[in-house]
Amino acid sequence: MPRTERKKRAAGLLSQVGLDGDKQTRKPGRLSGGEQQRVGIARALANSPSLILADEPTGNLDSQTGQNIISLLSDLAKSENTTIIAATHDLSIEKQCDQIFRISDGRFVEANGS
């Protein structure tokens, strides 16, 4: 992919995760923990993967930004035919999941979903 297209895709992904303007050019140390988390999510989406493994994808994010990220990942799963496997303690995420597996104390407890 030509450099100009890569830069355009990166800017678009950063905007999708809520990082606009000068935040797109800041060094990581000049971003908050939540903003760094969003950069990581944008980076994971950069090459249009068929599978994303997400460990606490809403960690360090406020509830509204977390819901935006989950919506983004859910939309990606549908539009790009991407499988997303997320490990999380945030039970509000399950409303947007097709399949849910619960693990407690290192043991499989239950599965539900479509």
Buried (B, 14 or more C-beta within 10 A) or exposed (E): EEEEEEEEBBBEBBBBBBBEEEBBEEEEEEBEEBBBBBBBBBEBBEEEBEEBEBEEBBBBBEEEBBBBBBEBBBEBBEEEEBEBEBEBEBEEBBEBBEEEEEEEEEEEEEEEEE
